[in-house]
Amino acid sequence: MQGQGWDLHGPEQRDGIRCSWNVWPSSRLEATRIVIPLGCLYSPLKRIENMPGPLSYDPIKCNGCGAVLNPFVQVDFRTKLWTCPFCAARNHFPPHYAENISETSLPAELISQFTTVEYELQSINPVGPPAFMLVVDTCIDEDELVHLRDALQQTLNLLPEDALVGLVTFGTLVHVHEIGFSDCPKSFVFRGEKEYSTQKVQEVLGIAPAMSRQGLGPGPGGPGMGRQPALGRFLMPVAECTFVLEQILEDLQKDPWPCQPDERVQRCTGTALSVAIGLLESAVPVPKQGSRLMLFIAGPPTVGSGSIVSRSKKDNIRSHNDLLKNQAPLYKPAVEFYRGLSDRAVANCIVVDVFACSLDQVGTLELRPLVSRSGGLIVLADKFGQSVFRESLRRAFERVPDPAAAAGGAAAPGSQLQMGFGGQIEVLHSREFKIAGAIGPCASLKKAGPSVSENEVGIGGTSVWYLGGVDPATTIAFFFEVTNTNATPLPPHKRRYMQFLTSYQASNGRFRLRVTTTCGLWHCDAADHSPIAQSFDQEASTVLLARLAVHRSETEEIADVMRWLDRALIRLGAKFANYRKDDPSSFRLAPEFSIFPQFMFHLRRSKFLQSFNSSPDEQAVYRHILLRESTSNSLIMLQPSLLSYSFHGPPQPVLLDATSVRPDTILLLDTFFHVIVFHGETIAAWKQQGYQHQEEHVNFRSLLEAPQNDAQMIMNNRFPVPRYIVCDQHKSEARFLLSMLNPSVTHTSTEVASGQAIFTDDVSLRVFMEHLMKLTVQS
């Protein structure tokens, strides 16, 4: 704690973790009364300053519960024993530890400031480099194809030279390119409307099944007889096939099949994905070796499994209304098909990314379970020539220094891709509470046990989850349930412990385990809840509630989710606010809770819960990104930041409110997905008259440049790259900013107020707070 308040950002910088409550009630009954669930947001691969480099030995684990040695264990230096804080089991140090350990000589994992450490596992042999399968849609215009071809050729230069790469193109048919055959372009063709099992893919391509390569499959004369491995034919190291691949991409043509004006093109996205996954299942030389399938699409799937709309243009692509009224007959079969593909992807450590560039919907709503469960990325743009697509694709291959190369004393330390593969996370904790579930880009590995709650929240019923593709931004929300009862009060100095074990394959083929151990306080006095109130983290709680609301909205009516949010806010106010019964004017919230109602107001209006002005595809992408981003990034999505630039002083943050719009200011709005520079009416008029080009108005030129420079800084550190919009007051693109503002001034306002009137029937924050205070204080 710092002074009277909690240091909420310390644990995030030290361990990548934020909790909704930092002091927990010690009984199940009291835990239900604090309204906001007990949970935390954890970023397993967050870059942590001063964290020791990967420890090149295997961790020591407790014989009782499997927890890894950590700074919170009790060490007996005389008998060389350590006591596990999770299960109180006493464990012997192995001989090489026992010989050297003392109060002044501790291994890194026992030093108090290293509550997060990473091991490079020596007991698991490194596997080869990851494989990248490019799955490319050819049903696109020639201009777009040129941009896509150029982006893919640049991608090849970003891959490590030893990484494996393969190419599948699709339109009416699916073409699997044999890049190992360099004499002339050669590809195997699959029909787009047909389904292919893994065995059938192996049979058509003439490749040996994975089992037979491991000595487990059929012997001589069996089904795999006479077949060649896929490696060297359909997957090759980048260094060996760059020329052949670039030649294939250079010759890539638009899908040649004819299409009537009243018909959509034949695009078999589902079949292409199924064939590509089937190839990777057979091709990756080592079981569980990480691979990444990168899908580039420019329109909706129209034929074969996974199609979302018929070919006839008389049939519209499903809208929010169609989904609400159950009038989208292809929606559920498509979701089931892609979910089936996600099971195969999870079983084989395949990450699926989607890069969609189209002005129409492309099916990201149906594809989302496949991407999310495999730990993949979704980027949505209008065109392949846009920086949103090109720069996002480049940033997906960002590199970090390779600690192993640096430790080896190399003159120029190597670098490796920041992405991890085949990630899994296990949560261990004290016995007084149970794990209820997780929400984020993960899939259950169905490991039940006494530590798992029967009341599932999100993806529950397990203490281990599959993460698939992981990177420093990946953040998972975990929810807990206190099981201790009032009948068994806890001793005053009892602590609660949590340990997160994240294993993954780094892009250099080595396996790593990151271990984060945290310790927290219990509060036992039911009559005094002030220590619990003072430990409230309103930012983390907002993000946890947002994730819960999005998760519930996928199976429940939005109106029910809204009511649930409203009830939670009213109950929280009734529990922790200071007020006199039936006197709304007496309502006061402590600083720990003061911004929380404002966050809830913006969450209720956000594109994550409101379907107005966004397609089902766009909303699916927004939700996917919200469920994988960190606390600070998620807060920007829920309540965008607004900066004001004027001649009156330096840039300053202003309220996200209609009154902040002034004729003589420039506003910079960051919504995470968009970065908007908005010129007030007077500024726009001066700009139109070209004052910025005149030497005597150099200050005006500087004023115009300042928000643009700041916008560039924001966009430089963001994935996916946001769309950049420059607009003027009273022009059409001003809607991007006005739609985000609190409508404190509307077309119906009778009071004369500064700012711009917003044409809406939405309630303002003031009206929202008045209703909240009235409902909270009523008897």
N, C-alpha and C positions, 0 to 999 in steps of 0.2 A: 504493500500500500504506500501511496505517497500522500503525506499529510492526512487529511480526512477522506480523500478519494482514492479509488483504486487505479492502479496503473493498468489500463485496459490494453494498451498497445505493446507493453513489455513482453507478455507471453507470445504475441504474434511475431514480434521481431526475433525472439529467442527460439521459438518452437513452431511457428506457423499455426498457432491455435488461438481461437477466440471463443469464449463461453458466454451463453446468455446470462447465467448467474455464476459469480465466482465464489460465493458462499452458498452451500446447499442446505435446505432443511433436512433434519435427520430422520424424519418419519414420512411414510407414504402419504398420510393424511395432509400434513403440512405442505408437501410437494404439490398436491393437487390444488391447494389454495392460492399458490402464487401465480396461477393462470398461465404464464408463459412457460413452455416446456423446458425441461433441463436438457440442454444440448450444447454442442460445440461445432465450430467450423474448422476443419483441419486441412492444411495444404501440405501433402506428404513430401513433395519435392521442392518446397520453397527454398530459395537461395538464402542461407543464413550467414550473416557476417560472423567471422571468428570461429566458425564451426571447424573442428579438425578435419583434415582430408580423410578420404576413405581409409578405414583401418584395415590393413591387409592381413587379417586373421578372422577366424569364425567367432561369433559371440558365445558367451557362456550363458547357459539357460538353467532356470530353476528346475530341479528334478520333480517338484510337485505340480506346478501349473504351467511351466514352459516360458515364464517371463524372463526377459533378458536382463543381465546384470546392469544396474543403473545407479545414479548417485543417491537414491533414496534407500538403498539396502543398508542394513546394519552389519558392519564388518567387525569381526573379532580378530584382531591382528595376532593375538597370542596363539589361538587354536587354528588360525587360518580358515575360519568358517564365515559364511555370510547368510543373513536371514532375509528371506524374500518379503517385501512389504505387502505383496498381494495375498499370499497364502500362509505366511509365517513359517514356511518350511526352512530348515537349516541345511545349507549346502556346503560341501568342501570345495575349496579352490583347486583347480588342477595343478599338478606339480610345478609347471613353468610359471604360474602366477604365485603360488605359495612361496617359492624361493625368493622372489624379488619384491613382493608387496610389503609396504610399511606405511605409517602415517605420512611420511614425507615422500614416498615413492608410490604413486597411484597410476594405474592405467587410465587412459582418456575417459573411458566410460564410467569411472567412479568420481571424476572431478566434478564438483558441484555445479559449475557454470555450463557444463556440457550435458544438458538434459536431452539434447538431440545429437546422435552420432550416426555415422554411416559405415557399414562394413562392406568390404569387397570379399565376397565369400570364396574361400579357398577349397571348400569341400565339394563344390559344384564346378565341373569343368566348363571353361568358357565355350560358348557355341560360336558359330560363324557370325559374320555381320548380318544385319537385317535385310529382308527382301522387300522391294517396292514394286507393286504391280500397278501400272497405269492403265485405267479403264476409260476409254475416250469415246465420247459420243460424236458420230460423224454426220448427224442430221442437223447441220447448221449451215448458215450462209457462208459463202466463200471468204468474205471479209473477216468474219468471226473466226473462221478456221485458220486464217493467217495469224491472227493474234494468239490463238490457242497453241498453234504449232510453235510459235516463237517462245511462248511461256514454257512449254514442255521441254524445248531444247535447252533453255536456261536452267530448268530444274535438274537436268542431267549433270550440269556443271556444279550444282550444289550438293549432289550426293557424294558420300565417301567413295573413293575409287574401288574399294573392295566390296561395296554394297551390291547385292544382286538386284537386277531390274528385269521386268517383263512388260509386255504390251498386249492389251486386248482392245480392239476397236469394235464398235457396234452401231447398228442402225436398224435396218430390216433384218440383217443377219449379224451373227457374232463371229468376229475373226480373231483367232488366237495366233499371234505372229511367232514364227519359229526364228528367233533372232540369232540362233547359233548356226543357221544355214546362210552363209554369206554369198553364195554364188549368185542367187537372185532372190527377190522377195518371195517368201513362202508363208502361207497361213492356212490354218485348219478352220473350216466353216461349220457353225452350228445354226440350226434354224431358230429364228427368234421366238416363235409362238410355242415352242416345245420345251418341256421340262427335262433337265438332265441330272441324274444322280452323280455322285463323285465317281462311282465305278464306271458309269457310261462315259464321263469326261476322260477318264484314264484310258478307256478302251479306244475312243475316237482318236485321242492324241498319241496313242501307242506308248504310254509311259507306265513305268512300274509303280504299283501302289506302295505307299509309305511303309506298310507292314512288312512287305517282302524284303525291303532294303535293310530292315532291322533284324532279319533272320526269324521273324515271327510268322511270316505269311506262307503261302502255298509253296511247296517245293517244286522240283522239276516237273514239267507237264501241267502245272497249275495255271490259273488264269493270268498270272503276271509273266508267264514264260515268253522269252524273246523280246520283251519290251525294254526300252532304254530309260534311264532316269531322266526326269524333266530338266535337272540341272545341266547346263551346257547346251540345251536346245531352246527351252522357253524362258529360262531364267539364266542370266549370265552376269558376271561382275561388270560394273560400269566401265572400267578401264578397257575391257576386252570387246565391248559391243557398242561403244558410243557412235562409231562411224556408221555401223549397220542401222542402229536405231534412228540416227539423224536422217539417214537416207529414206527409211520407211516413213518418218514423219514428214519429210520434204515431199514425198510422193502421195501423201494422204489426200484423198479426194472426198468431196461431199458424197453422202450416200446416194448411189445412182438410181435407186428404185423409183419409178414414176409415182406421182401423187396428184390426185385430182384437186381442183381448187376448193371444193367443199369438204376435203378430207385433211386430217392431220397426218403428218409423216408417221411411218411405222418405226417406232422406237422401242426396242426390247431391253430396257434397262435391267429388269429383274433377271432375265435369262443371262445377260452379260455378267451380272454380279455372281449368280449361281455358278457359272462356268469358271469365272476367275477364282472364286473361293475353292471350287473343286480342284483347280490346278495348284493353288497354293497348299491345299491339304496334302497333295501328292508330291509337290515339288520341293518343299523346304526340307533340307537334308537331315536335320536333327529335330526330334519332337520338341515342341514348345519353343522353337526358335522364333523370335519375333518377326513379324512381317506386316506390311502396311499396304492396303488396297486403296488407291486414290481414284475416286470416281469424278469425272468431269462431264457434266450434263448441261444441255441447253434447252430442255423442254420436257414435257410430261411423258412417262412411259405409256404407250398406247396399245402394245401387243404383248402377249405372253403373260406369265405370272408376274404379279406386282404392278400391273397396269392400273392407272388411276382414272382414266377416261377413255371412252371409245374413240375410234378414228373419225367418226362423223362430227363435223363442226356444229351440227345442230344440237349436240349434247354439250352443255357447259361443264367446265371443271368444277368439282364440288366447292361450295361456299360454306361459310359459317352456318348460314340458315339451313342448307341441305343437311349438314352434319347434325344440327340440332333436331331437325324433323325426321331424321333417319332416312333421308332421300338420296344417299350416296351409296348405291349398291356395290361399288367396287372398293369402298374404303376398308371395310373389315377384312375381306379376303387378302387385300394388299398388305395390311398391317400384320396379319397372321403369317403371310409368306416371308416378309422381311424379318419378323421375329424368329421364324425358323432358321433363316440365314444367320441371325445373330447368335443362335445357339451353336452353330457350326464355327462361327468366327471366335466365340469365347473358348470353345474346346481346343482350337488350334492357334490361339494367341495371335489372331489376325485383327489388326486395327482397320476400321473402315472410315475414310474421310470422304466428304462430299463437297465439291466445288461447283456450285450451280450458278450459271449466268444466263438469265432470261428475263424478259419483261413479263412473261406469263408464269404461272405456277409450274413447278417441276416435280412435285411429289415429296418435298422434304418432310411434310407431315407424316407420311407413311414410312419414309426412310429413317425417321428419327430414332426408333427403338434400336435399329441396327447400328447406327452411329454411336448412340449414347451408351449402349451396353458394351460396345467394344472399346470405348474410350477415345472415339474419333473426334474430328473437327468438322464443323459445317461453316462454309463461307457462301454468302448469298450476295450476288452482284447483278447489275443489269446487263453488262457486256464483258467479254473476255479481254477487251482492250482497256477496261477501267483499272485505275490503280487499286481499288478495293480488292479486285481479284489478284492482279499481278503482284502487288506488294505483300498481300496476305500469304500467297503461295511461297514467296521468297522467305518470309518470316517463319513459316512452318519449319524451315530447315535451318533455323538459327543454331549457332554452335556455342559451346562453352569450353573453357580450357580443360584439357584432359588431365586430372590430378595425377594419374599414373605416369603420364609422360613427364609431367613436371617433377614428380618425385624421383624419377629415374635420372634426373640431372641432365636431361636433354638440353642442348643449347637453345633450341627454339621449341618450347613445349607444344605438343600437338593439341588439336581441338577435336571435340566430338559433338555430334548432334545432341541438343538438349532433350530430345524426346526419349522416353523409356518405353519398353515393350513388356507385355505379359504381366503387368503389375497386379499384385494382390495385397490386400490390407487386412490385418487381424487386429481386433481390439480386445485387450485384457484389462480387467479392472477389479477394484475391491469387491468384497462379497456383499456389501450393504446395498448395492444397486445392480440393475441389469441393463443390458443393451437392448433397446427397443427397435432400432432400425437405422437405416441410412438413406439419404436422398442426395443424388448426384449422378455423375456418369459412372455407374457401377452395376454389377449383376451379382445376385446371391450365389454363394458356393455351398449353401445348404448345410452348414456346419452348426447343428443345434447343440444344446448343452444346458447345464444348470445356470449358466451366466446369461442365457438368452430369455428375454421377456416374452410372455405369451401375447401381450398387447403390442401388435406390430404397428410401427410408424414408418411409412415409406416402404423401403425394401427391407423387411425384417425376417425373423425366424432363423437368423444365422449370426455368427460372430466373425465370419470371414467373408470378404467380398472380392470379386474380380474387378480390377480397374482397367486392364488392357493398356491402352496408350496413356502414358502419364507425362506431364511436363510441369514446370514450376508454377503454372497458373491453376492447375487442377486442384479443386477444393471440394471436399466431401462434407456434408452435414450429418452428424451423428446425434441420435436422440437416446436419452436414458430414462430409466424409471427406478425411483427409490423403492426398495422392497422392505426396508427396515420398518418395524412398527413401534408404536408408543410403548408397547409392552416390554421392549428391549432397548432402553435408552442407551445412547452411546456415551463412552467416557468423554470428559471435557476436551482432552487433548488428542482425540482420535482424528486421523487424517484419511482422506480418500485418495486413491491413486488410479491413474489410467495410463496404459501403455499402448502405443500404436506401432505395429510392426509392418512396414511396407517393403515387400520384396519386388524387385523388377529387374529386367535385363537392360543394361545400358547399351548404347548404340555401338560400343566397341565389342559387344558380345559377352562381356563379363556380367555376373549376377551380383546384385547389391541388396543389402538390407538396411533400411533406415529405421532407427528406433527412436521414438520420442516418448519420454516418460514425464508425466505431470503430477503434481500434488496439489490438493485443494482442501479447504476447510469445511467442516460441518457446523451447523448452528442448532443448538438443542432447546433453546428457550422459546416455547410457542407463544408466550405472552409478549415477547419483544422481537419484532421482525425487522428492526432497523439495520442490523448488520447485513441481512440478506438484501434489503432495499438498496443499501449503499454499494453493494457489489454488482448491481444490475448494469449490463452492457446493452444500451438501447440500440446501438448499431448492429451488433451481432444478433440480437433478438429480432430486429426487423428482417434481417436476411433469412434467419431460420423460419420465421412466420411466412415470409414470401415463398420460400421453397415448399413449405407445407401447403400453402394456399394453391400454388401451381400444381403440386402433386394431387391434391384433392379435386381440383377443377377438371382433371382428366377423367374422373369417374363420377363427379357430382355436378349438379346444376350450378352455374356461376352465382345465381341469387342465393343459394344455400351457403356457398363459400363466403360471400359478402356478409351474410348474417352472422356466420361463425366468427369472422374477423371483428365485426362490430361488437358482438357479445364479449369477445376476449378483451377488447379495449375498455368496454364499460366495466367489466369485472376487475380489470387491473387498476382502473381509476378508483373504484370503490374500495379496493384493498389498500392501496398505497398513497392515494392523494389525501390532502388535509382539507376538510370541508365541514360545514354545518348542515345537518339534514334539511332538505328542501330549500336550500339557499344557494342557487348556482353561482352567485357573485362571490361566495366564500371559497370557491374551488381553487386549490393551489397544488401544483405538482412540484416535487423536489427536483433539483437539477439533473439527477440521474434518469428521470423520466420525462423531462420537459419537452424534448423534441420527438418523443415516440409517437404521440398522436398525429404530428405533422407527417412523419414517415408513413403512418397507416393511411392518411388521407391520400398521399401520392401513390401508394401501393394500390388502393382501390381504383384510382383513375388510370393506372398504368396499362400499357399494351400487353402485359402478361395476363391480366384478368379481363380487360375490355377488348372485345373483338372489333369495335368500330374502327374503320379506316386502316385495317390491315387484313391481309389474306390469311387463310389457315396456314399456308406455308411460312409466311413471315412470322406469324405468332409462334409457330413450332420452333423456328430458328432462334427467336428472342428467348423463348423458354429454355431451350437447350443451353444457350450461353449463360443465362442467369444461374442455371443449376450446376455450372462448373467453375464459375469465377469466384475470386476472393471477396472478402467482406467489403473492402473499399470500392472495388469495381462494381459490385452488386448494388451498393448504395448510390453510385452515380447513375446506374440504370433506373433505380426506383425514384430518386430525387435528383435530377440533373443539377449540375453546378452552373451558376450564372455570374459572369464578371462584367463590370461596366467600365468603359473607357471614356474619358471626357477631358476637356481642357482644364477642369477644376482641380485636378490632382492625379496621383498614380492610379492604376487599375484597382478596383476594389470589388469584393464579392457583394452581390445584392440579392434581395429576396426573389425567389422564383414566383414573381407576382406581376400582374398586369400594370401595377403602378411603377414598375422599374423601367417600362418602355417610355423613353423621353426623346424628343426630336433632336436634341443636341448631344446624344451619346451613341456610342457603339457598344453592342452587347455581344459577348462570346458565350454561347451555350454549349455545354458538353453533355450529351445524353448517352455516351459510350458508343452508340451505334452511329450517331451523327455528330459532327462538330460544325456549329452554325455561327457565322459572323453576320450580325444584324445591324444595319445602319439606320439610325433614326431619320426622320423626314428631312430635317435641316441638313444633316451630314450628307444624306443621299443627294440632295439638291446641289450642294457645294461640289460634291464629287462629279456630278453630271456636268457641271460647268467647268471642270478641269482645273480647279484651284490647286490641286496637289502637284500639278506640273509647273507651277509658278514659284520662282525662287523666294519671293517674299512670304509665301505660305508654307515654308518648310515644316513648321510645327504641325500643320494640318496633314502633311504627307506622313510625318512620324506617327501621328494619331491613327491614320489608316493602316499603317504597317504593323503597329504594335499587336493588335489582336490576331493578325495573320501569322505573325511569328510565333505567338503563344499557341495558336491552333496547330501549327506545324510541330511544335514540341509535344503537344498532347498526342498527335497522330503517330509520332515517331516511336512511341512506347506502347502501342496498343495492338492487340490481335483479337479478332480480325480488324483490319484497317477500317476506321470509320469513314462514312461518306462525308465529304467536305462541301458545305453549302454557304455561299455568300449571297445575302439577300437584302433588300431595302424595305423599309416600312411601307405598308399599303400595296406591296407587290405580291404575286401569287405564292412565291416560295417562303414568304414570311409566316405562312401557316405552320411550318415545321417548328418555329419558335413559339408562336402564340398558342398552339395546342398543348404545350407543356406548362404554361403559366397558370397560376392560381387565378381564377376569374373573379377577382375582387371588384373589377369594373366591367359591367356588361351593358348590353343594349337596353336593359330594363332599369339600370341604376338611375335613381332620382337625384342622388347627391352629386355635386360637381367635384370631380376628382381628377388629379393628374394621371397620366398613363393612357393606355389605349383600351377602348371598350372591346371586349371579346364577345362575339355572338355565340352564346351557348346557354343551355338550360342547366348545366352542371352547377352544383352548389359550391360556394366559395369556402375557403378554409375557416373563415370567421363563422359562417353559418354551421359548418361541421362541428367546430369546437363548442358553439352554443348548445347544440343538441347533445353533444357528449356530456357537457357539464350538467345539463338539465336531467339527463337519464341517470347519470352517476349518483347524483345527490338525492334523488327522489326516494322516499321511504318505501 
